Amino acid sequence: MSADFTFLFLAACALTLAGRLWLTLRQIRHVAAHRAAVPAGFAERISLAAHQKAADYTVDRNKLIILTTLVDAALLLAFTLGGGLAWLHEFWSARVDGLVYGLALIFSVMAIGAAIDLPFALYRQFVIEARYGFNRMTLTLFFADLVKHTLLGIVIGAPVILAVLWLMAVMGSAWWFWVWLFWSAFNLLILFVYPTWIAPLFNKFSPLADGEMKSRIEALLSRCGFRSSGLFVMDGSKRSSHGNAYFTGFGNNKRIVFFDTLLERLAPPEVEAVLAHELGHFRRRHVLKRIVLMFAASLGFLWLLGQLIDAPWFYAGLGVPAQSTALALILFFLVAPVFTFPFTPVLSWISRRHEFEADAYAAARTEAAALGRALVKLYEDNAATLTPDPLHSLFYDSHPPAVVRIARLQAAAR
């Protein structure tokens, strides 16, 4: 049985790796092939230089994705059939036991993965982002963020992992249900406290100043029947010139956040339209639907792990000659992505449908033309390609292609 599972795992790894590389190469070739001319619908609003910058930026990012995809596949095989996880198990089991052993094992895997990813993160930020004028982060700030993320991971992650391992050990055969309840409650708590406790550790949030912008936004919120705990401007410019706006929080702790870079670039009617789009996600219950989907998926995954945790072939088939709750947890979440990769386009399709619905909501309550202008500016400022490969876009993109999205807004504006 273990040999069969090893073959199945290797087949899934090969197919997932081949699929990811093929899609990425398609994206590179398609974007490069359409670099010479701006799409007809955008020729009057986006310059050829901006279009070519977006194409080159997309190609460079995807070249890095090819490298990281290969490294991730190699690391997965090194941890499993290569004996890496087995070695870590032997190292820690000889020194500690119980929950401390499980915590040390999980943190070791996470630390190794983070260390291997670090050079790529540095290259992405200080070479690719800097090459196209997006990076505003210093090395000092980069490593300060890294230290903060690490400390948060320890302070928050350690108790959560210990709680999960304890539930797995003491709650009998239905442990997976109790872990799911705990995990769901924890995620809801994080959604609630993130705006006031966690986000301010990394960025400064200032109340939106009085003026036309604030008046338009407050009027929009009133028309839409939406209550928030405040309108804030985030100093996103200290890390990047990319612009964005988002909602954060949960329940009565919802905040509306604008990047300072967004407010510098867009006119008040355009900011109002972008906000209306974000409001559309709430009014169409997209956030709630995504939370329900996430909780349902996590319940299914934990139930499946509950069926595998006592199966010797599961461990042996992945190159680990021992069994423990911590090993089961690590192995399951290491290998799950290679088996779930075929479902990626389903999630992308759901996300794109939500974006269309949010656009329609915004177009009905503000100026559709203003949202169209705002999106074009954001595509240009963020160097988002206007000519993605259709299959790559179908598989990965959480937002509809620019050409399709703008065409719908133009039709709504007529």
C-alpha positions as a Markdown table, in Angstrom:
| # | Residue | x | y | z |
|---|---|---|---|---|
| 1 | Met | 0.0 | 0.0 | 0.0 |
| 2 | Ser | 2.8 | 2.4 | 0.9 |
| 3 | Ala | 4.5 | 1.8 | -2.5 |
| 4 | Asp | 1.2 | 2.6 | -4.3 |
| 5 | Phe | 0.9 | 5.8 | -2.3 |
| 6 | Thr | 4.5 | 6.8 | -3.1 |
| 7 | Phe | 3.7 | 6.3 | -6.8 |
| 8 | Leu | 0.5 | 8.3 | -6.5 |
| 9 | Phe | 2.4 | 11.1 | -4.7 |
| 10 | Leu | 5.2 | 11.2 | -7.3 |
| 11 | Ala | 2.7 | 11.3 | -10.1 |
| 12 | Ala | 0.8 | 14.2 | -8.5 |
| 13 | Cys | 4.1 | 16.0 | -7.9 |
| 14 | Ala | 5.1 | 15.6 | -11.5 |
| 15 | Leu | 1.7 | 16.6 | -13.0 |
| 16 | Thr | 1.4 | 19.6 | -10.7 |
| 17 | Leu | 5.0 | 20.8 | -11.4 |
| 18 | Ala | 4.5 | 20.3 | -15.1 |
| 19 | Gly | 1.2 | 22.1 | -15.1 |
| 20 | Arg | 2.6 | 25.1 | -13.1 |
| 21 | Leu | 5.6 | 25.4 | -15.3 |
| 22 | Trp | 3.6 | 25.1 | -18.5 |
| 23 | Leu | 1.1 | 27.7 | -17.5 |
| 24 | Thr | 3.8 | 30.1 | -16.4 |
| 25 | Leu | 5.7 | 29.7 | -19.7 |
| 26 | Arg | 2.5 | 30.3 | -21.6 |
| 27 | Gln | 2.0 | 33.5 | -19.7 |
| 28 | Ile | 5.6 | 34.7 | -20.4 |
| 29 | Arg | 5.3 | 33.9 | -24.2 |
| 30 | His | 1.8 | 35.4 | -24.5 |
| 31 | Val | 2.7 | 38.7 | -22.8 |
| 32 | Ala | 5.9 | 39.0 | -24.7 |
| 33 | Ala | 4.2 | 38.4 | -28.0 |
| 34 | His | 1.7 | 41.2 | -27.3 |
| 35 | Arg | 4.3 | 43.7 | -26.0 |
| 36 | Ala | 4.5 | 45.7 | -29.2 |
| 37 | Ala | 1.1 | 47.3 | -29.2 |
| 38 | Val | -1.4 | 48.5 | -26.6 |
| 39 | Pro | -4.8 | 46.7 | -26.9 |
| 40 | Ala | -7.3 | 48.7 | -29.0 |
| 41 | Gly | -9.6 | 49.6 | -26.1 |
| 42 | Phe | -6.8 | 51.2 | -24.1 |
| 43 | Ala | -4.7 | 52.9 | -26.8 |
| 44 | Glu | -6.0 | 56.3 | -25.9 |
| 45 | Arg | -5.5 | 56.0 | -22.2 |
| 46 | Ile | -2.3 | 53.9 | -21.7 |
| 47 | Ser | 0.9 | 54.8 | -23.5 |
| 48 | Leu | 3.0 | 52.2 | -25.3 |
| 49 | Ala | 5.8 | 52.8 | -22.8 |
| 50 | Ala | 3.5 | 52.0 | -19.9 |
| 51 | His | 2.2 | 48.9 | -21.7 |
| 52 | Gln | 5.7 | 47.6 | -22.4 |
| 53 | Lys | 6.7 | 48.3 | -18.8 |
| 54 | Ala | 3.8 | 46.1 | -17.6 |
| 55 | Ala | 4.8 | 43.4 | -20.1 |
| 56 | Asp | 8.4 | 43.4 | -18.9 |
| 57 | Tyr | 7.4 | 43.5 | -15.2 |
| 58 | Thr | 5.0 | 40.5 | -15.8 |
| 59 | Val | 7.7 | 38.5 | -17.6 |
| 60 | Asp | 10.3 | 39.1 | -14.9 |
| 61 | Arg | 8.0 | 38.2 | -12.1 |
| 62 | Asn | 7.0 | 35.0 | -13.9 |
| 63 | Lys | 10.6 | 34.0 | -14.6 |
| 64 | Leu | 11.2 | 34.2 | -10.8 |
| 65 | Ile | 8.0 | 32.1 | -10.3 |
| 66 | Ile | 9.6 | 29.4 | -12.5 |
| 67 | Leu | 12.6 | 29.3 | -10.2 |
| 68 | Thr | 10.6 | 29.3 | -7.0 |
| 69 | Thr | 8.3 | 26.6 | -8.3 |
| 70 | Leu | 11.3 | 24.3 | -9.0 |
| 71 | Val | 12.8 | 25.0 | -5.6 |
| 72 | Asp | 9.5 | 24.4 | -3.8 |
| 73 | Ala | 9.1 | 21.0 | -5.6 |
| 74 | Ala | 12.7 | 20.1 | -4.6 |
| 75 | Leu | 12.1 | 21.1 | -1.0 |
| 76 | Leu | 8.9 | 19.0 | -0.8 |
| 77 | Leu | 10.7 | 15.9 | -2.1 |
| 78 | Ala | 13.6 | 16.7 | 0.3 |
| 79 | Phe | 11.3 | 16.8 | 3.3 |
| 80 | Thr | 9.4 | 13.6 | 2.3 |
| 81 | Leu | 11.1 | 10.9 | 0.2 |
| 82 | Gly | 14.5 | 12.6 | 0.7 |
| 83 | Gly | 14.4 | 11.9 | 4.4 |
| 84 | Gly | 14.5 | 15.4 | 5.7 |
| 85 | Leu | 11.4 | 15.2 | 7.9 |
| 86 | Ala | 12.5 | 11.7 | 9.1 |
| 87 | Trp | 15.8 | 13.2 | 10.2 |
| 88 | Leu | 14.1 | 16.1 | 12.0 |
| 89 | His | 11.9 | 13.6 | 13.8 |
| 90 | Glu | 14.9 | 11.6 | 15.0 |
| 91 | Phe | 16.7 | 14.8 | 16.0 |
| 92 | Trp | 13.9 | 16.2 | 18.2 |
| 93 | Ser | 12.4 | 12.9 | 19.5 |
| 94 | Ala | 15.9 | 12.1 | 21.0 |
| 95 | Arg | 15.9 | 15.4 | 22.9 |
| 96 | Val | 12.2 | 16.3 | 23.8 |
| 97 | Asp | 8.9 | 14.6 | 23.8 |
| 98 | Gly | 5.2 | 15.3 | 24.0 |
| 99 | Leu | 3.8 | 18.7 | 22.9 |
| 100 | Val | 7.3 | 20.3 | 22.9 |
| 101 | Tyr | 8.5 | 17.7 | 20.4 |
| 102 | Gly | 5.6 | 18.5 | 18.1 |
| 103 | Leu | 6.1 | 22.3 | 18.4 |
| 104 | Ala | 9.8 | 22.0 | 17.7 |
| 105 | Leu | 9.3 | 19.8 | 14.7 |
| 106 | Ile | 6.7 | 22.1 | 13.2 |
| 107 | Phe | 8.7 | 25.2 | 13.8 |
| 108 | Ser | 11.8 | 23.6 | 12.3 |
| 109 | Val | 10.0 | 22.8 | 9.1 |
| 110 | Met | 8.6 | 26.4 | 9.0 |
| 111 | Ala | 12.0 | 27.9 | 9.7 |
| 112 | Ile | 13.7 | 25.9 | 6.9 |
| 113 | Gly | 11.1 | 26.9 | 4.4 |
| 114 | Ala | 11.3 | 30.6 | 5.4 |
| 115 | Ala | 15.1 | 30.5 | 5.2 |
| 116 | Ile | 15.0 | 29.1 | 1.7 |
| 117 | Asp | 12.4 | 31.6 | 0.6 |
| 118 | Leu | 14.4 | 34.6 | 2.0 |
| 119 | Pro | 16.8 | 35.1 | -1.0 |
| 120 | Phe | 13.8 | 35.0 | -3.4 |
| 121 | Ala | 11.9 | 37.6 | -1.3 |
| 122 | Leu | 15.0 | 39.9 | -1.3 |
| 123 | Tyr | 15.4 | 39.5 | -5.0 |
| 124 | Arg | 11.7 | 40.1 | -5.6 |
| 125 | Gln | 11.7 | 43.3 | -3.5 |
| 126 | Phe | 15.1 | 44.8 | -4.2 |
| 127 | Val | 15.7 | 43.8 | -7.8 |
| 128 | Ile | 12.4 | 43.3 | -9.6 |
| 129 | Glu | 10.3 | 45.8 | -7.7 |
| 130 | Ala | 13.2 | 48.3 | -7.7 |
| 131 | Arg | 13.8 | 47.8 | -11.4 |
| 132 | Tyr | 10.3 | 49.0 | -12.2 |
| 133 | Gly | 10.3 | 51.9 | -9.7 |
| 134 | Phe | 7.9 | 50.2 | -7.2 |
| 135 | Asn | 10.2 | 49.5 | -4.2 |
| 136 | Arg | 10.5 | 52.1 | -1.5 |
| 137 | Met | 11.5 | 49.7 | 1.2 |
| 138 | Thr | 15.0 | 49.8 | 2.8 |
| 139 | Leu | 16.9 | 46.7 | 3.9 |
| 140 | Thr | 16.5 | 47.9 | 7.5 |
| 141 | Leu | 12.7 | 48.1 | 7.1 |
| 142 | Phe | 12.6 | 44.7 | 5.3 |
| 143 | Phe | 14.4 | 42.9 | 8.1 |
| 144 | Ala | 12.5 | 44.8 | 10.8 |
| 145 | Asp | 9.3 | 43.5 | 9.2 |
| 146 | Leu | 10.8 | 40.0 | 9.1 |
| 147 | Val | 11.6 | 40.2 | 12.8 |
| 148 | Lys | 8.1 | 41.4 | 13.6 |
| 149 | His | 6.5 | 38.6 | 11.5 |
| 150 | Thr | 8.8 | 36.0 | 13.2 |
| 151 | Leu | 8.0 | 37.2 | 16.7 |
| 152 | Leu | 4.2 | 37.3 | 15.9 |
| 153 | Gly | 4.5 | 33.8 | 14.5 |
| 154 | Ile | 6.0 | 32.6 | 17.8 |
| 155 | Val | 3.8 | 34.6 | 20.1 |
| 156 | Ile | 0.6 | 33.7 | 18.3 |
| 157 | Gly | 1.6 | 30.5 | 16.5 |
| 158 | Ala | 3.1 | 28.6 | 19.4 |
| 159 | Pro | 0.0 | 28.6 | 21.6 |
| 160 | Val | -2.2 | 27.7 | 18.6 |
| 161 | Ile | 0.0 | 24.8 | 17.5 |
| 162 | Leu | 0.2 | 23.5 | 21.1 |
| 163 | Ala | -3.6 | 23.7 | 21.4 |
| 164 | Val | -4.1 | 21.8 | 18.1 |
| 165 | Leu | -1.6 | 19.1 | 19.1 |
| 166 | Trp | -3.2 | 18.8 | 22.5 |
| 167 | Leu | -6.7 | 18.4 | 21.0 |
| 168 | Met | -5.4 | 15.8 | 18.5 |
| 169 | Ala | -3.9 | 13.9 | 21.4 |
| 170 | Val | -6.8 | 13.9 | 23.9 |
| 171 | Met | -10.1 | 14.2 | 22.0 |
| 172 | Gly | -10.2 | 10.7 | 20.6 |
| 173 | Ser | -11.3 | 9.7 | 17.1 |
| 174 | Ala | -13.3 | 12.9 | 16.7 |
| 175 | Trp | -10.3 | 15.2 | 17.4 |
| 176 | Trp | -10.6 | 16.6 | 13.8 |
| 177 | Phe | -14.0 | 18.2 | 14.7 |
| 178 | Trp | -12.7 | 19.8 | 17.8 |
| 179 | Val | -9.6 | 21.1 | 16.1 |
| 180 | Trp | -11.9 | 22.5 | 13.4 |
| 181 | Leu | -14.0 | 24.4 | 16.0 |
| 182 | Phe | -10.9 | 25.8 | 17.6 |
| 183 | Trp | -9.3 | 26.8 | 14.3 |
| 184 | Ser | -12.5 | 28.5 | 13.1 |
| 185 | Ala | -12.9 | 30.5 | 16.3 |
| 186 | Phe | -9.2 | 31.5 | 16.1 |
| 187 | Asn | -9.6 | 32.8 | 12.6 |
| 188 | Leu | -12.7 | 34.8 | 13.5 |
| 189 | Leu | -10.8 | 36.3 | 16.4 |
| 190 | Ile | -7.8 | 37.2 | 14.2 |
| 191 | Leu | -10.2 | 38.9 | 11.7 |
| 192 | Phe | -11.6 | 40.9 | 14.6 |
| 193 | Val | -8.4 | 42.0 | 16.2 |
| 194 | Tyr | -6.2 | 42.5 | 13.1 |
| 195 | Pro | -7.1 | 46.1 | 12.4 |
| 196 | Thr | -6.4 | 47.4 | 15.9 |
| 197 | Trp | -3.7 | 45.1 | 17.3 |
| 198 | Ile | -1.7 | 43.7 | 14.4 |
| 199 | Ala | -1.8 | 46.0 | 11.4 |
| 200 | Pro | -0.5 | 49.0 | 13.3 |
| 201 | Leu | 2.7 | 47.1 | 14.1 |
| 202 | Phe | 3.6 | 47.4 | 10.4 |
| 203 | Asn | 2.0 | 50.6 | 9.2 |
| 204 | Lys | 0.7 | 54.0 | 10.4 |
| 205 | Phe | -3.0 | 54.5 | 10.1 |
| 206 | Ser | -4.3 | 58.1 | 10.1 |
| 207 | Pro | -7.9 | 59.2 | 10.0 |
| 208 | Leu | -9.0 | 60.4 | 6.5 |
| 209 | Ala | -8.8 | 64.2 | 6.5 |
| 210 | Asp | -12.0 | 66.3 | 6.2 |
| 211 | Gly | -12.7 | 67.5 | 2.7 |
| 212 | Glu | -14.5 | 66.6 | -0.5 |
| 213 | Met | -13.1 | 63.0 | -0.4 |
| 214 | Lys | -14.4 | 62.3 | 3.0 |
| 215 | Ser | -17.8 | 63.9 | 2.4 |
| 216 | Arg | -18.3 | 61.8 | -0.8 |
| 217 | Ile | -17.3 | 58.6 | 1.0 |
| 218 | Glu | -19.5 | 59.3 | 4.0 |
| 219 | Ala | -22.5 | 60.0 | 1.7 |
| 220 | Leu | -21.8 | 56.7 | -0.2 |
| 221 | Leu | -21.7 | 54.8 | 3.1 |
| 222 | Ser | -25.0 | 56.3 | 4.1 |
| 223 | Arg | -26.6 | 55.4 | 0.8 |
| 224 | Cys | -25.4 | 51.9 | 1.0 |
| 225 | Gly | -26.4 | 51.4 | 4.7 |
| 226 | Phe | -22.8 | 50.5 | 5.7 |
| 227 | Arg | -21.3 | 51.2 | 9.1 |
| 228 | Ser | -17.6 | 51.2 | 9.8 |
| 229 | Ser | -15.4 | 52.0 | 12.8 |
| 230 | Gly | -13.5 | 54.6 | 10.7 |
| 231 | Leu | -11.9 | 55.8 | 7.5 |
| 232 | Phe | -8.1 | 55.5 | 7.5 |
| 233 | Val | -5.2 | 56.3 | 5.3 |
| 234 | Met | -2.3 | 53.8 | 5.4 |
| 235 | Asp | 1.3 | 54.8 | 4.7 |
| 236 | Gly | 1.8 | 52.2 | 2.1 |
| 237 | Ser | 4.2 | 54.4 | 0.3 |
| 238 | Lys | 7.0 | 53.6 | 2.7 |
| 239 | Arg | 7.2 | 50.2 | 1.3 |
| 240 | Ser | 5.9 | 50.4 | -2.3 |
| 241 | Ser | 4.4 | 52.7 | -4.8 |
| 242 | His | 1.6 | 50.2 | -5.6 |
| 243 | Gly | -1.9 | 51.6 | -4.7 |
| 244 | Asn | -4.8 | 49.8 | -3.1 |
| 245 | Ala | -7.9 | 50.1 | -0.9 |
| 246 | Tyr | -9.5 | 47.5 | 1.3 |
| 247 | Phe | -11.8 | 46.6 | 4.1 |
| 248 | Thr | -10.5 | 44.9 | 7.2 |
| 249 | Gly | -12.0 | 43.7 | 10.4 |
| 250 | Phe | -15.1 | 41.8 | 11.4 |
| 251 | Gly | -18.4 | 42.6 | 13.0 |
| 252 | Asn | -18.4 | 46.0 | 14.6 |
| 253 | Asn | -14.6 | 46.4 | 14.1 |
| 254 | Lys | -14.7 | 47.0 | 10.3 |
| 255 | Arg | -12.3 | 49.6 | 8.9 |
| 256 | Ile | -12.0 | 51.1 | 5.5 |
| 257 | Val | -8.3 | 51.6 | 4.5 |
| 258 | Phe | -6.9 | 53.6 | 1.6 |
| 259 | Phe | -3.2 | 53.5 | 0.6 |
| 260 | Asp | -1.8 | 57.0 | 0.5 |
| 261 | Thr | -0.5 | 56.2 | -3.0 |
| 262 | Leu | -4.1 | 55.5 | -4.1 |
| 263 | Leu | -5.4 | 58.9 | -2.8 |
| 264 | Glu | -2.5 | 60.7 | -4.5 |
| 265 | Arg | -3.4 | 59.2 | -7.9 |
| 266 | Leu | -7.2 | 59.1 | -8.1 |
| 267 | Ala | -9.7 | 61.9 | -8.2 |
| 268 | Pro | -12.5 | 61.9 | -5.5 |
| 269 | Pro | -15.2 | 60.4 | -7.9 |
| 270 | Glu | -12.8 | 57.6 | -8.8 |
| 271 | Val | -11.9 | 56.9 | -5.1 |
| 272 | Glu | -15.7 | 56.8 | -4.4 |
| 273 | Ala | -16.2 | 54.3 | -7.2 |
| 274 | Val | -13.4 | 52.1 | -5.9 |
| 275 | Leu | -14.9 | 52.2 | -2.4 |
| 276 | Ala | -18.3 | 51.3 | -3.9 |
| 277 | His | -16.7 | 48.3 | -5.5 |
| 278 | Glu | -15.4 | 47.2 | -2.1 |
| 279 | Leu | -18.8 | 47.8 | -0.5 |
| 280 | Gly | -20.2 | 45.6 | -3.2 |
| 281 | His | -18.2 | 42.7 | -1.8 |
| 282 | Phe | -19.9 | 43.2 | 1.6 |
| 283 | Arg | -23.4 | 43.9 | 0.4 |
| 284 | Arg | -23.3 | 40.8 | -1.9 |
| 285 | Arg | -22.0 | 38.8 | 1.1 |
| 286 | His | -18.8 | 37.8 | -0.7 |
| 287 | Val | -16.8 | 38.0 | 2.6 |
| 288 | Leu | -19.2 | 35.8 | 4.4 |
| 289 | Lys | -19.3 | 33.3 | 1.5 |
| 290 | Arg | -15.5 | 33.1 | 1.4 |
| 291 | Ile | -15.4 | 32.5 | 5.2 |
| 292 | Val | -18.0 | 29.7 | 4.9 |
| 293 | Leu | -16.1 | 28.2 | 2.0 |
| 294 | Met | -12.8 | 28.4 | 4.0 |
| 295 | Phe | -14.4 | 26.8 | 7.0 |
| 296 | Ala | -16.1 | 24.0 | 4.9 |
| 297 | Ala | -12.8 | 23.2 | 3.2 |
| 298 | Ser | -10.9 | 23.2 | 6.5 |
| 299 | Leu | -13.5 | 20.8 | 7.9 |
| 300 | Gly | -13.1 | 18.5 | 4.9 |
| 301 | Phe | -9.3 | 18.5 | 5.1 |
| 302 | Leu | -9.2 | 17.9 | 8.8 |
| 303 | Trp | -11.7 | 15.0 | 8.4 |
| 304 | Leu | -9.5 | 13.5 | 5.8 |
| 305 | Leu | -6.5 | 13.9 | 8.0 |
| 306 | Gly | -8.5 | 12.1 | 10.7 |
| 307 | Gln | -8.8 | 9.1 | 8.4 |
| 308 | Leu | -5.1 | 9.1 | 7.5 |
| 309 | Ile | -3.5 | 9.7 | 10.8 |
| 310 | Asp | -3.4 | 6.1 | 11.9 |
| 311 | Ala | -2.6 | 4.6 | 8.5 |
| 312 | Pro | 1.1 | 3.4 | 8.4 |
| 313 | Trp | 1.1 | 3.6 | 4.6 |
| 314 | Phe | 0.5 | 7.3 | 4.7 |
| 315 | Tyr | 3.8 | 7.9 | 6.6 |
| 316 | Ala | 5.8 | 5.2 | 4.9 |
| 317 | Gly | 4.6 | 6.2 | 1.5 |
| 318 | Leu | 6.0 | 9.7 | 2.1 |
| 319 | Gly | 9.4 | 8.5 | 3.4 |
| 320 | Val | 8.8 | 8.8 | 7.1 |
| 321 | Pro | 9.4 | 5.6 | 9.2 |
| 322 | Ala | 7.5 | 6.8 | 12.2 |
| 323 | Gln | 4.0 | 8.0 | 13.3 |
| 324 | Ser | 2.9 | 10.9 | 15.4 |
| 325 | Thr | 0.3 | 13.6 | 15.4 |
| 326 | Ala | 2.9 | 16.3 | 14.5 |
| 327 | Leu | 4.3 | 14.3 | 11.7 |
| 328 | Ala | 0.8 | 13.6 | 10.3 |
| 329 | Leu | -0.1 | 17.3 | 10.5 |
| 330 | Ile | 3.1 | 18.4 | 8.7 |
| 331 | Leu | 3.0 | 15.6 | 6.0 |
| 332 | Phe | -0.7 | 16.4 | 5.2 |
| 333 | Phe | -0.2 | 20.1 | 4.7 |
| 334 | Leu | 3.1 | 19.6 | 2.8 |
| 335 | Val | 1.5 | 17.3 | 0.2 |
| 336 | Ala | -2.0 | 18.6 | 0.1 |
| 337 | Pro | -1.1 | 21.4 | -2.5 |
| 338 | Val | 0.0 | 18.8 | -5.1 |
| 339 | Phe | -3.3 | 17.0 | -4.9 |
| 340 | Thr | -5.5 | 20.1 | -4.8 |
| 341 | Phe | -3.8 | 22.0 | -7.6 |
| 342 | Pro | -6.5 | 20.9 | -10.2 |
| 343 | Phe | -9.1 | 22.8 | -8.1 |
| 344 | Thr | -7.3 | 26.1 | -8.5 |
| 345 | Pro | -9.4 | 27.3 | -11.4 |
| 346 | Val | -12.6 | 26.7 | -9.5 |
| 347 | Leu | -11.6 | 29.1 | -6.7 |
| 348 | Ser | -10.4 | 31.6 | -9.3 |
| 349 | Trp | -13.7 | 31.5 | -11.1 |
| 350 | Ile | -15.6 | 32.1 | -7.9 |
| 351 | Ser | -13.4 | 35.1 | -7.2 |
| 352 | Arg | -13.8 | 36.6 | -10.7 |
| 353 | Arg | -17.6 | 36.2 | -10.4 |
| 354 | His | -17.5 | 38.1 | -7.2 |
| 355 | Glu | -15.4 | 40.9 | -8.8 |
| 356 | Phe | -18.0 | 41.2 | -11.6 |
| 357 | Glu | -20.8 | 41.4 | -9.0 |
| 358 | Ala | -18.9 | 44.1 | -7.0 |
| 359 | Asp | -18.3 | 46.1 | -10.2 |
| 360 | Ala | -22.0 | 45.9 | -11.0 |
| 361 | Tyr | -22.9 | 47.1 | -7.5 |
| 362 | Ala | -20.5 | 50.0 | -7.8 |
| 363 | Ala | -21.7 | 51.0 | -11.3 |
| 364 | Ala | -25.3 | 51.1 | -10.0 |
| 365 | Arg | -24.4 | 53.4 | -7.1 |
| 366 | Thr | -21.7 | 55.6 | -8.5 |
| 367 | Glu | -20.4 | 56.5 | -11.9 |
| 368 | Ala | -19.5 | 53.4 | -13.9 |
| 369 | Ala | -17.2 | 55.6 | -16.0 |
| 370 | Ala | -15.4 | 56.7 | -12.9 |
| 371 | Leu | -14.7 | 53.1 | -11.8 |
| 372 | Gly | -13.5 | 52.4 | -15.3 |
| 373 | Arg | -11.1 | 55.4 | -15.2 |
| 374 | Ala | -9.9 | 54.3 | -11.7 |
| 375 | Leu | -9.2 | 50.8 | -12.8 |
| 376 | Val | -7.2 | 51.9 | -15.9 |
| 377 | Lys | -5.1 | 54.2 | -13.7 |
| 378 | Leu | -4.5 | 51.3 | -11.2 |
| 379 | Tyr | -3.6 | 48.9 | -14.1 |
| 380 | Glu | -1.1 | 51.5 | -15.3 |
| 381 | Asp | 0.3 | 52.4 | -11.9 |
| 382 | Asn | 0.7 | 48.8 | -10.8 |
| 383 | Ala | 2.1 | 47.6 | -14.2 |
| 384 | Ala | -0.7 | 45.0 | -14.5 |
| 385 | Thr | -0.6 | 43.4 | -17.9 |
| 386 | Leu | -3.5 | 44.0 | -20.2 |
| 387 | Thr | -2.7 | 40.9 | -22.3 |
| 388 | Pro | -2.6 | 37.9 | -20.0 |
| 389 | Asp | -2.5 | 34.4 | -21.5 |
| 390 | Pro | -6.2 | 33.3 | -21.5 |
| 391 | Leu | -5.5 | 29.9 | -20.0 |
| 392 | His | -3.2 | 31.2 | -17.3 |
| 393 | Ser | -5.7 | 33.9 | -16.4 |
| 394 | Leu | -8.5 | 31.3 | -16.3 |
| 395 | Phe | -6.5 | 29.1 | -14.0 |
| 396 | Tyr | -5.0 | 31.7 | -11.6 |
| 397 | Asp | -6.4 | 35.2 | -11.9 |
| 398 | Ser | -8.7 | 36.3 | -9.0 |
| 399 | His | -9.8 | 39.3 | -11.0 |
| 400 | Pro | -11.2 | 39.3 | -14.6 |
| 401 | Pro | -8.9 | 40.4 | -17.4 |
| 402 | Ala | -8.8 | 44.1 | -17.8 |
| 403 | Val | -10.2 | 44.1 | -21.4 |
| 404 | Val | -13.3 | 42.2 | -20.3 |
| 405 | Arg | -13.8 | 44.1 | -17.1 |
| 406 | Ile | -13.5 | 47.6 | -18.6 |
| 407 | Ala | -15.8 | 46.6 | -21.5 |
| 408 | Arg | -18.6 | 45.6 | -19.0 |
| 409 | Leu | -18.2 | 49.0 | -17.2 |
| 410 | Gln | -18.3 | 50.9 | -20.5 |
| 411 | Ala | -21.5 | 49.1 | -21.4 |
| 412 | Ala | -23.0 | 50.0 | -18.0 |
| 413 | Ala | -22.1 | 53.6 | -18.4 |
| 414 | Arg | -24.0 | 53.9 | -21.7 |
